[in-house]
């Protein structure tokens, strides 16, 4: 396969994959509702500075998880918003222009322009790779660390967020004291069945023959400041599902959130992941475009 055909294929790959990304991108499609790109991150920083002046004894946990975390979230979400538009638009232009020029050369038109075509491909490939790779970084950070709704608590496949450990419950998603973000489901979690419509979970929570779930609903926010949920009088206060037997797990109220009969969370998570994966392939195609552009620039006759 000639270098000219490979150059053309790389351009077409960039164009096709980016067109798909335009339809699934979480920002462009509007499915990631909290990423607006217009949030004032500078004001958050100024408010933080004022808060530190007014409350000099503010705890390290409050600084880190209530202020610094939110400022970082704002900057990264805004960065993803800006780079999704920027990288997708540039990749569309790069793919179309380089693909069109490459197609003309394949039909033996403008052969004397091959040297310039190689230089254009080299520059476009480098620029496209940098922009797309920056978008991949922002997408990955937002996808794995942030969320839209702070009411969707993390839970395992059965809907549990804590398990019985002696006469207390161990929180499954506790991180460090004061980190309330650790117990919230991130975009990367939302594709799992427990955050969407799941008939088995619905049947378990609505079963008339067992109170294992409905009588063992707990409060996930109890896991923000301590890894264990304890009771002053375990024998009388610890939850029991049938009056005698202790609850083996504490569960999130699955039926208490509207998403239990929808798949909107999965759609949102899948869009992040799809855009991330396709953008990685676009990065590779941009590298190929730059490489073959450089080779054509050096040896135009190889087209």
C-alpha positions, 0 to 999 in steps of 0.5 A: 500500500502506497504512502499516499493511500495511507495518508488518505486513509488516516485523513478519512479515519479522522473525519469519520471518527470525529463525525461520530464523536460529534453525535455522542460527545457528552458536552456537545450532545448536552447529556452531561448536564453539569458541564456548561463551560460557563461556570465562573471558576475565578469567582470560586477561587475568590470566594475560597480566599475570602472564606479563608480570611473570614475563617482562619481556623478552617479545617484541612478537610473543609479546605480540600473537599469543600473548596479546592475539590470544587475549584478543580472540578470547575476548571477540569469540566470547563477545560473538557467543555472547551477542548471537546468543541475545539478538538472536534472542530479542528479534527473535522477540518483536518480530516476533510482538507487532508482527505480531499487533497489526498483523494485528488492526488490518488486520481493523479491530479495536482501531483506537483502539489504533493510536497505541500500536501505532505507539509500540510499533513505533517502540521495538521497531524501534529496540531490534531494530535495535541488538541485531541490528546488534551481532550482525552486527558480532560475527558478521563479526569472528568469521567473518573472523578466527577458527577452530575448529581450528589444524590446518586450514592455508590452501591454494589451490584445488590444495592449495598453501601455497607456490610456487617462487621461484628456489631457495626457496619463497614462502609464499602466506599469510605476514603478519608474523613470529610471526603463526601465525594468518595461515596457519590457515583461518578460518571464512570460508575453510572453505566452499571446496572445498579444505577439504571433499570434493573428488574432483579433489583426491583423485584428484590426491593418489592418482594412480599416474601422477604424484608431483607432489602426494605428493612435494611435501608441505610443512610450513605452520608453516615460514611463521610466521616467514619469508615464504620457505622456504629451503634451505642446499643447494638443489640437494640439499635442495629437494623434487623430485617425480620425482628431477630436477624441482623441486616447483613448489609445496609442498602441504598433506597434504590426505589427512592430515585427516579432513575430506577426505571430509566437508563439515562445514567448508562447513556451518559456514562457510555457517551463519555467512554465512547468519546474517550475511546474514539478520540484515542483512535483519532490521536493514532490517526493524527500520528499516522497523518503526520508521519506519512505527511512527513514521508511525502514531504521528503519523497513526493514521488512515493505518493 
